[in-house]
Amino acid sequence: SPQIVWLRRDLRLADQPAFHAAAKSGPVIPVHVLDDGRAGDHAYGGASRWWLHHSLESLGATLGSHHSRIVLRRGDAPQVLASLAEETGATCIHALRHYEPWWKEAEDELRDALPDGRELCLYDGNYLLPPGSVTTGSGDPYKIYTPFSKAMLERMPPREPLPEPDTIHSPESWPESDALADWSLLPTRPDWAGGMREFWEVGETAACERLNWWADEVASYDNGRNLPSEDMTSRLSPHLHWGEISPAQVWHKLKDKRSEGWRVFAKELIWRDYAQNVIDQFPDYPRDSYRTYDERKLWRNPKMGHLIQSDLERWQRGMTGYPVVDAGMRQLWQTGWMHNRVRMIAASFLVKHLLIDWRFGEQWFWDTLVDADYGNNGVNWQWISGTGVDSNMFVRIMAPLTQSEKFDSAGYIREYVPELAKLSDAEIHDPADSRRGAYPKKMIGHKEARERALAAYAEAKG
Ligand code: FAD
């Protein structure tokens, strides 16, 4: 009897345990349901919708080469899938587990909605180890990264990746599918995705090619990862987020590298697992501060006044007057991605220099990143803002100009802030007002911002 594979952020054929199990059990009906209502304030942002469109298109083409296809439906996922199971006579819906609270809920609802004789079969496969499975000696999940990472490393490598299914049998007749174009996931007017089309190749094949390239580069990651002017990080984040490649595939491809670069990189992959462990324990973590300061005394809230709103907009548009921050925010807008070092500098600038509530930054990143990830984004924003379970301290305030020089971002600034392209390496990090031309003056001086942030923090702590 037919088997449904419910695809979400796991848009690949290799090392896809749900797909693998379905293909062994009968004819396969791969399905993606666009369920816009379920995630509330974390419904897909614009950049995510763009990526999703191309990733579905790419997977559809790959399935086509196996004489299969992907069925697209829109609506409440549990309802849609339960009726599709009836319609097709499928006995089992196979799916990878996802840990966002709305997906966990959907899995429970689907189990309840399925008619007798049909079941939901869930598998793990998007993380190195199933979130929640690595525990302390007393059986509790870890809250802090360092001991979590140590425990993870003791359990590595992850299981061997599964191959692509050899054959994918088609059902006798295909259920109807929406046309992808009718979902309007791509921007039309204005078409803001030109920079993204140039920067990215989307899909499983592109993810594997990038990984092959990265295998030759990973050795220099320990030194290169902090240099935004260089292409010295993997840029696998959207591929991992959308599940076009699994972390087990990444691990096994690189594990024999034995370089310092690989050791540092492995710990970054573990950060990704760590973030899922955090949202598994605290499902609202990307929405609520974990530490309880008196936040009304800490943040300037853009909803409370025009001036604060306009500060937020200057940050969003890359017009703060701090070249490295603006280069980052413009890279984000153009490409849907930002270098990690600059994400830290730009995020810290919003919460500490501008004292704007981290949630406004989290939401902007959510809308504009192609790798926007509920766990990774929430955990990193709370880490930067000093409000999280495992945080950088609020009083450690990053100095954007020093960071810019230290990590040699002149080339990066030239690329994304072309108004400053003619300035020398020495002056581009912090141009004199007379050398800025049309580029804005600094919104606030570093010293003044630092003092304001420390005073607000002292008051909020009480
Ligand atoms: P690499 O340096 O090559 O790292 C390899 C992989 O490890 C990444 O692809 C990613 O999956 C994982 N990883 C690396 N750093 C982290 C980290 N700090 N936390 C969790 N996983 C990590 N990453 C996202 O995937 N989605 C987000 O929404 C996101 N939001 C962020 C928000 C802020 C404020 C900050 C400071 C960081 C955020 N990150 C996020 C983490 C990190 O910046 C990106 O994962 C990284 O820049 C992606 O580029 P890369 O693939 O070249 O990373």
Residues whose N, C-alpha, C, O or C-beta is under 5 A from the ligand:
A	BS01	FAD	T233 S234 R235 L236 S237 L240 E268 L269 W271 R272 M338 H339 N340 R343 M344 A347 D371 A372 D373 N376 N377 N380 W381
